[in-house]
Amino acid sequence: MPELTISLEKVAFLIEKAREFDVKQAASDPDSGSSAADDDMVDVLEDTAGDPVVREISGFINALTEDEQVDLVALMRLGRGDGGIDDWSALRSQALEQHEGRSTARYLLGEPMLGDLLAEALDAFGIDWTEERVTADSSGPSERDEDEPTRRR
């Protein structure tokens, strides 16, 4: 089985953020001037030039090493069906060749359903990316609360 240079945590983060981006839609309230609450929060799902999700994803991808960026492109292509897990080396080589002088973030964000493609690729590797995800649970005390000497009993 091939090895990934990018960590599972980074790919999982990108899957979640890409899925946030994928649900965006073209401007449906172009004359919005009122508060978001009055508009039923419709503007939150609009794809705009200053989209904070795009900025976050771009900043995240741009901060990755070249090897990690190449892995992401190869993972996207694997998930898209451009090759199988046995073609990983070739997919990675193609991604490396095309990496020169290109914005990886722009390229990946231009791919519809990026989050789903990355998840499919991890499935091909036999990796369940959801196992590593931790969600906040406010139903019980935090570890910090238990260690804190001043907590109330």
RODO-2510 file (C-alpha; in nm, 4 decimals, decimal comma):
residues 153
     n   res          X          Y          Z
     1     m     0,0000     0,0000     0,0000
     2     p     0,1445     0,3409    -0,0933
     3     e     0,2313     0,5931     0,1762
     4     l     0,0901     0,9451     0,2038
     5     t     0,3139     1,2390     0,2881
     6     i     0,0173     1,4420     0,4099
     7     s    -0,1369     1,3570     0,7460
     8     l    -0,4861     1,2172     0,7800
     9     e    -0,5808     1,5095     1,0037
    10     k    -0,4944     1,7595     0,7313
    11     v    -0,6905     1,5707     0,4656
    12     a    -0,9890     1,5329     0,7018
    13     f    -0,9843     1,9076     0,7760
    14     l    -0,9777     1,9823     0,4052
    15     i    -1,2630     1,7388     0,3359
    16     e    -1,4811     1,9196     0,5888
    17     k    -1,3898     2,2660     0,4618
    18     a    -1,4318     2,1641     0,0970
    19     r    -1,7778     2,0324     0,1756
    20     e    -1,8620     2,3697     0,3329
    21     f    -1,7446     2,5331     0,0115
    22     d    -1,9373     2,2883    -0,2104
    23     v    -2,2720     2,3851    -0,0579
    24     k    -2,2224     2,7467    -0,1617
    25     q    -2,4474     2,8791    -0,4357
    26     a    -2,4450     3,1757    -0,6713
    27     a    -2,5738     3,5034    -0,5310
    28     s    -2,9470     3,4633    -0,4738
    29     d    -2,9989     3,7852    -0,2805
    30     p    -2,8054     4,0480    -0,4793
    31     d    -2,9892     4,3411    -0,3207
    32     s    -2,9261     4,2339     0,0338
    33     g    -2,8843     4,5303     0,2587
    34     s    -3,0718     4,4176     0,5618
    35     s    -2,9484     4,2077     0,8475
    36     a    -2,8676     3,8410     0,8008
    37     a    -3,1407     3,7454     1,0467
    38     d    -3,3998     3,9268     0,8353
    39     d    -3,2817     3,7349     0,5280
    40     d    -3,3055     3,3969     0,7040
    41     m    -2,9229     3,3711     0,6853
    42     v    -2,9449     3,3084     0,3064
    43     d    -2,6316     3,5155     0,2383
    44     v    -2,4166     3,2744     0,4409
    45     l    -2,4531     3,0116     0,1661
    46     e    -2,3723     3,2478    -0,1202
    47     d    -2,0485     3,2125    -0,3102
    48     t    -1,8854     3,5558    -0,3089
    49     a    -1,5435     3,6876    -0,4014
    50     g    -1,4515     3,7520    -0,0382
    51     d    -1,5736     3,4125     0,0825
    52     p    -1,3999     3,3341     0,4135
    53     v    -1,4176     2,9579     0,3464
    54     v    -1,2245     3,0053     0,0200
    55     r    -0,9655     3,2174     0,2010
    56     e    -0,9333     2,9578     0,4766
    57     i    -0,8948     2,6659     0,2341
    58     s    -0,6492     2,8597     0,0156
    59     g    -0,4390     2,9652     0,3127
    60     f    -0,4378     2,6109     0,4456
    61     i    -0,3316     2,4567     0,1123
    62     n    -0,0701     2,7254     0,0464
    63     a     0,0872     2,6557     0,3871
    64     l     0,1381     2,2867     0,3017
    65     t     0,4691     2,1562     0,1751
    66     e     0,5068     2,0821    -0,1950
    67     d     0,4893     1,7062    -0,1249
    68     e     0,1659     1,7498     0,0715
    69     q     0,0137     1,9596    -0,2084
    70     v     0,1134     1,6959    -0,4648
    71     d    -0,0512     1,4287    -0,2483
    72     l    -0,3725     1,6341    -0,2359
    73     v    -0,3878     1,6665    -0,6139
    74     a    -0,3125     1,2964    -0,6564
    75     l    -0,5788     1,2099    -0,3965
    76     m    -0,8350     1,4236    -0,5772
    77     r    -0,7542     1,2481    -0,9043
    78     l    -0,7701     0,9066    -0,7406
    79     g    -1,1111     0,9937    -0,5956
    80     r    -1,2233     1,1221    -0,9364
    81     g    -1,1349     0,7858    -1,0894
    82     d    -0,8353     0,8946    -1,2991
    83     g    -0,6593     0,5816    -1,1750
    84     g    -0,6705     0,3195    -0,9043
    85     i    -0,4652     0,2689    -0,5911
    86     d    -0,2168     0,0666    -0,8004
    87     d    -0,1636     0,3807    -1,0132
    88     w    -0,0736     0,5971    -0,7113
    89     s     0,2858     0,6490    -0,8208
    90     a     0,1770     0,7623    -1,1683
    91     l    -0,0981     0,9881    -1,0280
    92     r     0,1542     1,1469    -0,7945
    93     s     0,4108     1,1929    -1,0734
    94     q     0,1520     1,3634    -1,2941
    95     a     0,0489     1,5897    -1,0084
    96     l     0,4136     1,6821    -0,9451
    97     e     0,4756     1,7626    -1,3124
    98     q     0,1719     1,9873    -1,3291
    99     h     0,2460     2,1521    -0,9938
   100     e     0,5135     2,3794    -1,1380
   101     g     0,3906     2,7397    -1,1598
   102     r     0,0340     2,6514    -1,0642
   103     s    -0,1785     2,7474    -0,7699
   104     t    -0,2743     2,4184    -0,6083
   105     a    -0,5478     2,5854    -0,4050
   106     r    -0,7103     2,7424    -0,7114
   107     y    -0,6847     2,4149    -0,9035
   108     l    -0,8405     2,2082    -0,6243
   109     l    -1,1135     2,4620    -0,5471
   110     g    -1,2098     2,4499    -0,9145
   111     e    -1,2926     2,0810    -0,8825
   112     p    -1,6606     2,0201    -0,7991
   113     m    -1,7217     1,7996    -0,4956
   114     l    -1,3590     1,8153    -0,3830
   115     g    -1,4423     1,6943    -0,0324
   116     d    -1,6210     1,3874    -0,1629
   117     l    -1,3364     1,3081    -0,4037
   118     l    -1,0793     1,3253    -0,1242
   119     a    -1,2984     1,1020     0,0940
   120     e    -1,3308     0,8513    -0,1921
   121     a    -0,9522     0,8484    -0,2311
   122     l    -0,9009     0,7787     0,1384
   123     d    -1,1502     0,4932     0,1055
   124     a    -0,9319     0,3527    -0,1749
   125     f    -0,6415     0,3603     0,0722
   126     g    -0,8589     0,1765     0,3236
   127     i    -0,8574     0,4775     0,5558
   128     d    -1,1695     0,5845     0,7453
   129     w    -1,1100     0,9564     0,7862
   130     t    -1,4081     0,9946     1,0207
   131     e    -1,2426     0,7839     1,2941
   132     e    -0,9930     1,0582     1,3730
   133     r    -1,2499     1,3355     1,3901
   134     v    -1,3377     1,4672     1,7325
   135     t    -1,6466     1,6750     1,7867
   136     a    -1,7121     1,8964     2,0821
   137     d    -1,9283     1,7360     2,3456
   138     s    -2,0569     1,9711     2,6091
   139     s    -2,2612     1,7032     2,7869
   140     g    -1,9892     1,6241     3,0396
   141     p    -1,7060     1,7988     3,2189
   142     s    -1,3903     1,8625     3,0230
   143     e    -1,0576     1,7128     3,1223
   144     r    -0,9441     2,0603     3,2235
   145     d    -1,2379     2,0875     3,4645
   146     e    -1,1413     1,7576     3,6260
   147     d    -0,7793     1,8682     3,6741
   148     e    -0,8639     2,2119     3,8027
   149     p    -0,8034     2,2389     4,1764
   150     t    -1,0639     2,5128     4,2211
   151     r    -1,3572     2,3274     4,0671
   152     r    -1,6703     2,3036     4,2752
   153     r    -1,7789     1,9732     4,4206
***
